Amino acid sequence: MSITVTRDYHLSLGNMRGVIGTYTDSSAGTADDVNTGLHKVYFMSFVEKASGVSDNVPSINETFPCDGSAVTMICDASQTGYWFAIGV
């Protein structure tokens, strides 16, 4: 696995939950699964952490709603950033 993912914050959103975390790609750009800690994900977004102009924004290779333990993301090499997911 070349993408390291953390789950840092959990939010209560009425009858849904939100999870905020970080991601880091260790070397070559790749696709990997993000385990959100949710059973089903209805929305997910990524924001690249960059000191200047951002590279390519990570993309999500899923159809929502999807399994929260395996949301496939694709990012550039050595990219870091934040993610946010909403689901149950």
Secondary structure, DSSP 8 states (H G I E B T S, - for coil): --EEEEEEEEEEETTEEEEEEEEEE-SS-EEEEE--S-SEEEEEEEEE--SSS-----EE---SSEETT-EEEEE-TT-EEEEEEEE-
